[in-house]
Amino acid sequence: MDTDKTFNKPEFHILQEDDQDVLNSINNCCLCGTDLIFDHKTDHINLTVKEEANCPACGIRTKSQYYSIQ
């Protein structure tokens, strides 16, 4: 039995400009560019999470999405 295990180290990479554009589109308001405030509500019975994003400057809800917990 081999007791000397080699663990994979996580790979780090520098974000490219395209990656930064994607992150900005996810985290910032599409109308004014303000950082969004995210709210997560977990339903433990149905194993889902509802994610909502609101813009504090515009006062609009920009995103609402459900995720399955597995």
PyMOL Python script that loads the backbone (N, CA, C, O; Angstrom):
from pymol import cmd

cmd.read_pdbstr("""\
ATOM      1  N   MET A   1       0.839  -1.168   0.000  1.00  0.00           N
ATOM      2  CA  MET A   1       0.000   0.000   0.000  1.00  0.00           C
ATOM      3  C   MET A   1       0.890   1.239   0.000  1.00  0.00           C
ATOM      4  O   MET A   1       1.819   1.339   0.801  1.00  0.00           O
ATOM      5  N   ASP A   2       0.611   2.165  -0.881  1.00  0.00           N
ATOM      6  CA  ASP A   2       1.404   3.382  -1.007  1.00  0.00           C
ATOM      7  C   ASP A   2       0.873   4.437  -0.048  1.00  0.00           C
ATOM      8  O   ASP A   2      -0.259   4.899  -0.190  1.00  0.00           O
ATOM      9  N   THR A   3       1.692   4.817   0.930  1.00  0.00           N
ATOM     10  CA  THR A   3       1.252   5.810   1.910  1.00  0.00           C
ATOM     11  C   THR A   3       1.655   7.222   1.522  1.00  0.00           C
ATOM     12  O   THR A   3       1.164   8.185   2.112  1.00  0.00           O
ATOM     13  N   ASP A   4       2.532   7.362   0.551  1.00  0.00           N
ATOM     14  CA  ASP A   4       2.963   8.689   0.098  1.00  0.00           C
ATOM     15  C   ASP A   4       2.049   9.142  -1.038  1.00  0.00           C
ATOM     16  O   ASP A   4       2.255   8.776  -2.195  1.00  0.00           O
ATOM     17  N   LYS A   5       1.048   9.934  -0.698  1.00  0.00           N
ATOM     18  CA  LYS A   5       0.092  10.396  -1.712  1.00  0.00           C
ATOM     19  C   LYS A   5       0.459  11.801  -2.161  1.00  0.00           C
ATOM     20  O   LYS A   5       0.818  12.658  -1.354  1.00  0.00           O
ATOM     21  N   THR A   6       0.363  12.012  -3.436  1.00  0.00           N
ATOM     22  CA  THR A   6       0.617  13.334  -3.987  1.00  0.00           C
ATOM     23  C   THR A   6      -0.733  13.988  -4.266  1.00  0.00           C
ATOM     24  O   THR A   6      -1.565  13.457  -5.001  1.00  0.00           O
ATOM     25  N   PHE A   7      -0.922  15.138  -3.667  1.00  0.00           N
ATOM     26  CA  PHE A   7      -2.182  15.854  -3.867  1.00  0.00           C
ATOM     27  C   PHE A   7      -2.005  16.861  -4.988  1.00  0.00           C
ATOM     28  O   PHE A   7      -0.958  17.493  -5.122  1.00  0.00           O
ATOM     29  N   ASN A   8      -3.049  16.996  -5.787  1.00  0.00           N
ATOM     30  CA  ASN A   8      -3.026  17.973  -6.861  1.00  0.00           C
ATOM     31  C   ASN A   8      -3.184  19.368  -6.274  1.00  0.00           C
ATOM     32  O   ASN A   8      -4.133  19.638  -5.537  1.00  0.00           O
ATOM     33  N   LYS A   9      -2.264  20.236  -6.601  1.00  0.00           N
ATOM     34  CA  LYS A   9      -2.350  21.612  -6.145  1.00  0.00           C
ATOM     35  C   LYS A   9      -3.261  22.374  -7.104  1.00  0.00           C
ATOM     36  O   LYS A   9      -3.239  22.124  -8.309  1.00  0.00           O
ATOM     37  N   PRO A  10      -4.065  23.306  -6.573  1.00  0.00           N
ATOM     38  CA  PRO A  10      -4.936  24.075  -7.470  1.00  0.00           C
ATOM     39  C   PRO A  10      -4.108  24.936  -8.413  1.00  0.00           C
ATOM     40  O   PRO A  10      -3.059  25.464  -8.044  1.00  0.00           O
ATOM     41  N   GLU A  11      -4.595  25.061  -9.612  1.00  0.00           N
ATOM     42  CA  GLU A  11      -3.907  25.880 -10.606  1.00  0.00           C
ATOM     43  C   GLU A  11      -4.489  27.287 -10.562  1.00  0.00           C
ATOM     44  O   GLU A  11      -5.707  27.468 -10.567  1.00  0.00           O
ATOM     45  N   PHE A  12      -3.622  28.262 -10.521  1.00  0.00           N
ATOM     46  CA  PHE A  12      -4.045  29.650 -10.531  1.00  0.00           C
ATOM     47  C   PHE A  12      -3.681  30.250 -11.873  1.00  0.00           C
ATOM     48  O   PHE A  12      -2.616  29.973 -12.424  1.00  0.00           O
ATOM     49  N   HIS A  13      -4.570  31.068 -12.388  1.00  0.00           N
ATOM     50  CA  HIS A  13      -4.250  31.749 -13.628  1.00  0.00           C
ATOM     51  C   HIS A  13      -4.731  33.192 -13.535  1.00  0.00           C
ATOM     52  O   HIS A  13      -5.645  33.513 -12.776  1.00  0.00           O
ATOM     53  N   ILE A  14      -4.110  34.030 -14.304  1.00  0.00           N
ATOM     54  CA  ILE A  14      -4.463  35.442 -14.328  1.00  0.00           C
ATOM     55  C   ILE A  14      -5.659  35.614 -15.248  1.00  0.00           C
ATOM     56  O   ILE A  14      -5.697  35.054 -16.344  1.00  0.00           O
ATOM     57  N   LEU A  15      -6.641  36.396 -14.794  1.00  0.00           N
ATOM     58  CA  LEU A  15      -7.830  36.626 -15.603  1.00  0.00           C
ATOM     59  C   LEU A  15      -7.472  37.385 -16.874  1.00  0.00           C
ATOM     60  O   LEU A  15      -6.713  38.355 -16.848  1.00  0.00           O
ATOM     61  N   GLN A  16      -8.022  36.933 -17.957  1.00  0.00           N
ATOM     62  CA  GLN A  16      -7.868  37.625 -19.214  1.00  0.00           C
ATOM     63  C   GLN A  16      -8.923  38.725 -19.287  1.00  0.00           C
ATOM     64  O   GLN A  16      -9.843  38.746 -18.469  1.00  0.00           O
ATOM     65  N   GLU A  17      -8.809  39.629 -20.239  1.00  0.00           N
ATOM     66  CA  GLU A  17      -9.769  40.715 -20.372  1.00  0.00           C
ATOM     67  C   GLU A  17     -11.176  40.185 -20.601  1.00  0.00           C
ATOM     68  O   GLU A  17     -12.134  40.736 -20.057  1.00  0.00           O
ATOM     69  N   ASP A  18     -11.322  39.128 -21.393  1.00  0.00           N
ATOM     70  CA  ASP A  18     -12.638  38.550 -21.653  1.00  0.00           C
ATOM     71  C   ASP A  18     -13.246  38.008 -20.369  1.00  0.00           C
ATOM     72  O   ASP A  18     -14.447  38.152 -20.142  1.00  0.00           O
ATOM     73  N   ASP A  19     -12.417  37.380 -19.518  1.00  0.00           N
ATOM     74  CA  ASP A  19     -12.896  36.854 -18.246  1.00  0.00           C
ATOM     75  C   ASP A  19     -13.395  37.984 -17.361  1.00  0.00           C
ATOM     76  O   ASP A  19     -14.426  37.846 -16.702  1.00  0.00           O
ATOM     77  N   GLN A  20     -12.682  39.087 -17.339  1.00  0.00           N
ATOM     78  CA  GLN A  20     -13.073  40.231 -16.518  1.00  0.00           C
ATOM     79  C   GLN A  20     -14.387  40.826 -17.020  1.00  0.00           C
ATOM     80  O   GLN A  20     -15.208  41.268 -16.216  1.00  0.00           O
ATOM     81  N   ASP A  21     -14.596  40.846 -18.322  1.00  0.00           N
ATOM     82  CA  ASP A  21     -15.852  41.343 -18.886  1.00  0.00           C
ATOM     83  C   ASP A  21     -17.024  40.472 -18.448  1.00  0.00           C
ATOM     84  O   ASP A  21     -18.101  40.982 -18.144  1.00  0.00           O
ATOM     85  N   VAL A  22     -16.815  39.167 -18.417  1.00  0.00           N
ATOM     86  CA  VAL A  22     -17.870  38.249 -17.985  1.00  0.00           C
ATOM     87  C   VAL A  22     -18.189  38.471 -16.517  1.00  0.00           C
ATOM     88  O   VAL A  22     -19.360  38.523 -16.140  1.00  0.00           O
ATOM     89  N   LEU A  23     -17.165  38.604 -15.683  1.00  0.00           N
ATOM     90  CA  LEU A  23     -17.390  38.855 -14.257  1.00  0.00           C
ATOM     91  C   LEU A  23     -18.116  40.176 -14.033  1.00  0.00           C
ATOM     92  O   LEU A  23     -19.000  40.253 -13.180  1.00  0.00           O
ATOM     93  N   ASN A  24     -17.762  41.203 -14.775  1.00  0.00           N
ATOM     94  CA  ASN A  24     -18.445  42.494 -14.647  1.00  0.00           C
ATOM     95  C   ASN A  24     -19.904  42.392 -15.051  1.00  0.00           C
ATOM     96  O   ASN A  24     -20.757  43.009 -14.415  1.00  0.00           O
ATOM     97  N   SER A  25     -20.213  41.630 -16.090  1.00  0.00           N
ATOM     98  CA  SER A  25     -21.602  41.494 -16.521  1.00  0.00           C
ATOM     99  C   SER A  25     -22.431  40.710 -15.499  1.00  0.00           C
ATOM    100  O   SER A  25     -23.640  40.918 -15.400  1.00  0.00           O
ATOM    101  N   ILE A  26     -21.806  39.830 -14.752  1.00  0.00           N
ATOM    102  CA  ILE A  26     -22.513  39.059 -13.731  1.00  0.00           C
ATOM    103  C   ILE A  26     -22.698  39.875 -12.451  1.00  0.00           C
ATOM    104  O   ILE A  26     -23.766  39.832 -11.840  1.00  0.00           O
ATOM    105  N   ASN A  27     -21.680  40.610 -12.045  1.00  0.00           N
ATOM    106  CA  ASN A  27     -21.673  41.272 -10.740  1.00  0.00           C
ATOM    107  C   ASN A  27     -22.126  42.727 -10.750  1.00  0.00           C
ATOM    108  O   ASN A  27     -22.328  43.309  -9.684  1.00  0.00           O
ATOM    109  N   ASN A  28     -22.290  43.332 -11.931  1.00  0.00           N
ATOM    110  CA  ASN A  28     -22.639  44.747 -12.010  1.00  0.00           C
ATOM    111  C   ASN A  28     -23.956  44.945 -12.747  1.00  0.00           C
ATOM    112  O   ASN A  28     -24.342  44.132 -13.588  1.00  0.00           O
ATOM    113  N   CYS A  29     -24.640  46.037 -12.420  1.00  0.00           N
ATOM    114  CA  CYS A  29     -25.921  46.378 -13.051  1.00  0.00           C
ATOM    115  C   CYS A  29     -25.709  46.654 -14.531  1.00  0.00           C
ATOM    116  O   CYS A  29     -24.754  47.328 -14.917  1.00  0.00           O
ATOM    117  N   CYS A  30     -26.602  46.132 -15.351  1.00  0.00           N
ATOM    118  CA  CYS A  30     -26.475  46.322 -16.798  1.00  0.00           C
ATOM    119  C   CYS A  30     -26.882  47.739 -17.215  1.00  0.00           C
ATOM    120  O   CYS A  30     -26.541  48.179 -18.313  1.00  0.00           O
ATOM    121  N   LEU A  31     -27.610  48.461 -16.347  1.00  0.00           N
ATOM    122  CA  LEU A  31     -28.038  49.817 -16.689  1.00  0.00           C
ATOM    123  C   LEU A  31     -27.040  50.886 -16.248  1.00  0.00           C
ATOM    124  O   LEU A  31     -26.703  51.781 -17.023  1.00  0.00           O
ATOM    125  N   CYS A  32     -26.562  50.791 -14.988  1.00  0.00           N
ATOM    126  CA  CYS A  32     -25.720  51.866 -14.467  1.00  0.00           C
ATOM    127  C   CYS A  32     -24.316  51.417 -14.073  1.00  0.00           C
ATOM    128  O   CYS A  32     -23.452  52.263 -13.841  1.00  0.00           O
ATOM    129  N   GLY A  33     -24.062  50.107 -13.990  1.00  0.00           N
ATOM    130  CA  GLY A  33     -22.730  49.604 -13.675  1.00  0.00           C
ATOM    131  C   GLY A  33     -22.426  49.469 -12.193  1.00  0.00           C
ATOM    132  O   GLY A  33     -21.310  49.098 -11.828  1.00  0.00           O
ATOM    133  N   THR A  34     -23.403  49.763 -11.322  1.00  0.00           N
ATOM    134  CA  THR A  34     -23.207  49.651  -9.880  1.00  0.00           C
ATOM    135  C   THR A  34     -23.100  48.184  -9.479  1.00  0.00           C
ATOM    136  O   THR A  34     -23.711  47.318 -10.105  1.00  0.00           O
ATOM    137  N   ASP A  35     -22.316  47.905  -8.427  1.00  0.00           N
ATOM    138  CA  ASP A  35     -22.203  46.540  -7.909  1.00  0.00           C
ATOM    139  C   ASP A  35     -23.571  46.069  -7.418  1.00  0.00           C
ATOM    140  O   ASP A  35     -24.252  46.779  -6.678  1.00  0.00           O
ATOM    141  N   LEU A  36     -23.964  44.866  -7.837  1.00  0.00           N
ATOM    142  CA  LEU A  36     -25.247  44.291  -7.439  1.00  0.00           C
ATOM    143  C   LEU A  36     -25.180  43.733  -6.027  1.00  0.00           C
ATOM    144  O   LEU A  36     -24.118  43.327  -5.554  1.00  0.00           O
ATOM    145  N   ILE A  37     -26.314  43.718  -5.369  1.00  0.00           N
ATOM    146  CA  ILE A  37     -26.451  43.075  -4.064  1.00  0.00           C
ATOM    147  C   ILE A  37     -27.192  41.765  -4.288  1.00  0.00           C
ATOM    148  O   ILE A  37     -28.313  41.752  -4.797  1.00  0.00           O
ATOM    149  N   PHE A  38     -26.552  40.660  -3.902  1.00  0.00           N
ATOM    150  CA  PHE A  38     -27.123  39.333  -4.109  1.00  0.00           C
ATOM    151  C   PHE A  38     -27.767  38.837  -2.826  1.00  0.00           C
ATOM    152  O   PHE A  38     -27.243  39.040  -1.731  1.00  0.00           O
ATOM    153  N   ASP A  39     -28.919  38.178  -2.980  1.00  0.00           N
ATOM    154  CA  ASP A  39     -29.634  37.573  -1.861  1.00  0.00           C
ATOM    155  C   ASP A  39     -29.899  36.119  -2.221  1.00  0.00           C
ATOM    156  O   ASP A  39     -30.326  35.818  -3.335  1.00  0.00           O
ATOM    157  N   HIS A  40     -29.644  35.211  -1.273  1.00  0.00           N
ATOM    158  CA  HIS A  40     -29.834  33.777  -1.508  1.00  0.00           C
ATOM    159  C   HIS A  40     -30.805  33.224  -0.477  1.00  0.00           C
ATOM    160  O   HIS A  40     -30.632  33.413   0.727  1.00  0.00           O
ATOM    161  N   LYS A  41     -31.827  32.536  -0.971  1.00  0.00           N
ATOM    162  CA  LYS A  41     -32.805  31.894  -0.099  1.00  0.00           C
ATOM    163  C   LYS A  41     -32.769  30.397  -0.370  1.00  0.00           C
ATOM    164  O   LYS A  41     -32.973  29.950  -1.498  1.00  0.00           O
ATOM    165  N   THR A  42     -32.508  29.633   0.682  1.00  0.00           N
ATOM    166  CA  THR A  42     -32.361  28.187   0.553  1.00  0.00           C
ATOM    167  C   THR A  42     -33.638  27.487   0.986  1.00  0.00           C
ATOM    168  O   THR A  42     -34.168  27.750   2.065  1.00  0.00           O
ATOM    169  N   ASP A  43     -34.126  26.595   0.136  1.00  0.00           N
ATOM    170  CA  ASP A  43     -35.264  25.741   0.457  1.00  0.00           C
ATOM    171  C   ASP A  43     -34.703  24.336   0.691  1.00  0.00           C
ATOM    172  O   ASP A  43     -34.408  23.610  -0.258  1.00  0.00           O
ATOM    173  N   HIS A  44     -34.561  23.964   1.964  1.00  0.00           N
ATOM    174  CA  HIS A  44     -33.934  22.689   2.306  1.00  0.00           C
ATOM    175  C   HIS A  44     -34.838  21.501   2.001  1.00  0.00           C
ATOM    176  O   HIS A  44     -34.343  20.390   1.810  1.00  0.00           O
ATOM    177  N   ILE A  45     -36.125  21.707   1.951  1.00  0.00           N
ATOM    178  CA  ILE A  45     -37.049  20.605   1.662  1.00  0.00           C
ATOM    179  C   ILE A  45     -36.971  20.222   0.184  1.00  0.00           C
ATOM    180  O   ILE A  45     -36.874  19.040  -0.148  1.00  0.00           O
ATOM    181  N   ASN A  46     -37.013  21.226  -0.709  1.00  0.00           N
ATOM    182  CA  ASN A  46     -36.969  20.962  -2.147  1.00  0.00           C
ATOM    183  C   ASN A  46     -35.554  20.982  -2.714  1.00  0.00           C
ATOM    184  O   ASN A  46     -35.351  20.776  -3.911  1.00  0.00           O
ATOM    185  N   LEU A  47     -34.581  21.231  -1.845  1.00  0.00           N
ATOM    186  CA  LEU A  47     -33.166  21.262  -2.235  1.00  0.00           C
ATOM    187  C   LEU A  47     -32.902  22.244  -3.379  1.00  0.00           C
ATOM    188  O   LEU A  47     -32.308  21.889  -4.398  1.00  0.00           O
ATOM    189  N   THR A  48     -33.357  23.485  -3.188  1.00  0.00           N
ATOM    190  CA  THR A  48     -33.113  24.528  -4.174  1.00  0.00           C
ATOM    191  C   THR A  48     -32.623  25.798  -3.472  1.00  0.00           C
ATOM    192  O   THR A  48     -32.862  26.014  -2.284  1.00  0.00           O
ATOM    193  N   VAL A  49     -31.940  26.616  -4.244  1.00  0.00           N
ATOM    194  CA  VAL A  49     -31.511  27.938  -3.785  1.00  0.00           C
ATOM    195  C   VAL A  49     -32.014  28.950  -4.808  1.00  0.00           C
ATOM    196  O   VAL A  49     -31.809  28.792  -6.012  1.00  0.00           O
ATOM    197  N   LYS A  50     -32.677  29.995  -4.306  1.00  0.00           N
ATOM    198  CA  LYS A  50     -33.113  31.078  -5.184  1.00  0.00           C
ATOM    199  C   LYS A  50     -32.145  32.238  -4.999  1.00  0.00           C
ATOM    200  O   LYS A  50     -31.955  32.738  -3.890  1.00  0.00           O
ATOM    201  N   GLU A  51     -31.538  32.654  -6.103  1.00  0.00           N
ATOM    202  CA  GLU A  51     -30.608  33.772  -6.088  1.00  0.00           C
ATOM    203  C   GLU A  51     -31.268  34.973  -6.764  1.00  0.00           C
ATOM    204  O   GLU A  51     -31.758  34.875  -7.889  1.00  0.00           O
ATOM    205  N   GLU A  52     -31.272  36.090  -6.069  1.00  0.00           N
ATOM    206  CA  GLU A  52     -31.793  37.328  -6.633  1.00  0.00           C
ATOM    207  C   GLU A  52     -30.715  38.389  -6.534  1.00  0.00           C
ATOM    208  O   GLU A  52     -29.959  38.434  -5.563  1.00  0.00           O
ATOM    209  N   ALA A  53     -30.649  39.246  -7.548  1.00  0.00           N
ATOM    210  CA  ALA A  53     -29.696  40.349  -7.548  1.00  0.00           C
ATOM    211  C   ALA A  53     -30.462  41.650  -7.729  1.00  0.00           C
ATOM    212  O   ALA A  53     -31.316  41.771  -8.607  1.00  0.00           O
ATOM    213  N   ASN A  54     -30.139  42.618  -6.881  1.00  0.00           N
ATOM    214  CA  ASN A  54     -30.773  43.923  -6.936  1.00  0.00           C
ATOM    215  C   ASN A  54     -29.714  44.997  -7.061  1.00  0.00           C
ATOM    216  O   ASN A  54     -28.611  44.861  -6.532  1.00  0.00           O
ATOM    217  N   CYS A  55     -30.054  46.063  -7.761  1.00  0.00           N
ATOM    218  CA  CYS A  55     -29.156  47.195  -7.905  1.00  0.00           C
ATOM    219  C   CYS A  55     -29.552  48.254  -6.880  1.00  0.00           C
ATOM    220  O   CYS A  55     -30.684  48.737  -6.909  1.00  0.00           O
ATOM    221  N   PRO A  56     -28.647  48.624  -5.977  1.00  0.00           N
ATOM    222  CA  PRO A  56     -28.994  49.631  -4.973  1.00  0.00           C
ATOM    223  C   PRO A  56     -29.171  51.033  -5.572  1.00  0.00           C
ATOM    224  O   PRO A  56     -29.892  51.852  -5.002  1.00  0.00           O
ATOM    225  N   ALA A  57     -28.534  51.317  -6.694  1.00  0.00           N
ATOM    226  CA  ALA A  57     -28.642  52.643  -7.310  1.00  0.00           C
ATOM    227  C   ALA A  57     -29.931  52.787  -8.119  1.00  0.00           C
ATOM    228  O   ALA A  57     -30.633  53.791  -7.996  1.00  0.00           O
ATOM    229  N   CYS A  58     -30.241  51.796  -8.938  1.00  0.00           N
ATOM    230  CA  CYS A  58     -31.437  51.849  -9.783  1.00  0.00           C
ATOM    231  C   CYS A  58     -32.695  51.388  -9.046  1.00  0.00           C
ATOM    232  O   CYS A  58     -33.809  51.810  -9.357  1.00  0.00           O
ATOM    233  N   GLY A  59     -32.488  50.509  -8.060  1.00  0.00           N
ATOM    234  CA  GLY A  59     -33.621  49.971  -7.323  1.00  0.00           C
ATOM    235  C   GLY A  59     -34.387  48.893  -8.076  1.00  0.00           C
ATOM    236  O   GLY A  59     -35.531  48.596  -7.733  1.00  0.00           O
ATOM    237  N   ILE A  60     -33.773  48.306  -9.095  1.00  0.00           N
ATOM    238  CA  ILE A  60     -34.460  47.263  -9.860  1.00  0.00           C
ATOM    239  C   ILE A  60     -33.868  45.897  -9.542  1.00  0.00           C
ATOM    240  O   ILE A  60     -32.708  45.780  -9.149  1.00  0.00           O
ATOM    241  N   ARG A  61     -34.693  44.862  -9.722  1.00  0.00           N
ATOM    242  CA  ARG A  61     -34.207  43.489  -9.603  1.00  0.00           C
ATOM    243  C   ARG A  61     -33.707  43.090 -10.982  1.00  0.00           C
ATOM    244  O   ARG A  61     -34.460  43.089 -11.956  1.00  0.00           O
ATOM    245  N   THR A  62     -32.439  42.756 -11.049  1.00  0.00           N
ATOM    246  CA  THR A  62     -31.858  42.459 -12.362  1.00  0.00           C
ATOM    247  C   THR A  62     -31.790  40.974 -12.663  1.00  0.00           C
ATOM    248  O   THR A  62     -31.770  40.574 -13.828  1.00  0.00           O
ATOM    249  N   LYS A  63     -31.753  40.144 -11.611  1.00  0.00           N
ATOM    250  CA  LYS A  63     -31.617  38.705 -11.842  1.00  0.00           C
ATOM    251  C   LYS A  63     -32.430  37.938 -10.810  1.00  0.00           C
ATOM    252  O   LYS A  63     -32.553  38.358  -9.659  1.00  0.00           O
ATOM    253  N   SER A  64     -32.979  36.819 -11.235  1.00  0.00           N
ATOM    254  CA  SER A  64     -33.630  35.881 -10.338  1.00  0.00           C
ATOM    255  C   SER A  64     -33.454  34.494 -10.945  1.00  0.00           C
ATOM    256  O   SER A  64     -33.908  34.230 -12.059  1.00  0.00           O
ATOM    257  N   GLN A  65     -32.794  33.616 -10.204  1.00  0.00           N
ATOM    258  CA  GLN A  65     -32.484  32.298 -10.759  1.00  0.00           C
ATOM    259  C   GLN A  65     -32.527  31.248  -9.657  1.00  0.00           C
ATOM    260  O   GLN A  65     -32.165  31.509  -8.510  1.00  0.00           O
ATOM    261  N   TYR A  66     -32.980  30.048 -10.034  1.00  0.00           N
ATOM    262  CA  TYR A  66     -33.023  28.913  -9.106  1.00  0.00           C
ATOM    263  C   TYR A  66     -31.874  27.962  -9.413  1.00  0.00           C
ATOM    264  O   TYR A  66     -31.513  27.746 -10.569  1.00  0.00           O
ATOM    265  N   TYR A  67     -31.307  27.395  -8.341  1.00  0.00           N
ATOM    266  CA  TYR A  67     -30.257  26.390  -8.470  1.00  0.00           C
ATOM    267  C   TYR A  67     -30.659  25.169  -7.675  1.00  0.00           C
ATOM    268  O   TYR A  67     -31.292  25.277  -6.625  1.00  0.00           O
ATOM    269  N   SER A  68     -30.294  24.023  -8.173  1.00  0.00           N
ATOM    270  CA  SER A  68     -30.560  22.752  -7.496  1.00  0.00           C
ATOM    271  C   SER A  68     -29.386  22.389  -6.614  1.00  0.00           C
ATOM    272  O   SER A  68     -28.227  22.518  -7.008  1.00  0.00           O
ATOM    273  N   ILE A  69     -29.709  21.928  -5.398  1.00  0.00           N
ATOM    274  CA  ILE A  69     -28.682  21.455  -4.486  1.00  0.00           C
ATOM    275  C   ILE A  69     -28.642  19.925  -4.614  1.00  0.00           C
ATOM    276  O   ILE A  69     -29.662  19.260  -4.434  1.00  0.00           O
ATOM    277  N   GLN A  70     -27.507  19.392  -4.914  1.00  0.00           N
ATOM    278  CA  GLN A  70     -27.400  17.932  -5.078  1.00  0.00           C
ATOM    279  C   GLN A  70     -26.454  17.369  -4.066  1.00  0.00           C
ATOM    280  O   GLN A  70     -26.228  16.159  -4.038  1.00  0.00           O
TER     281      GLN A  70
END
""", "prot")
cmd.dss("prot")
cmd.show_as("cartoon", "prot")
cmd.util.cbc("prot")
cmd.orient("prot")
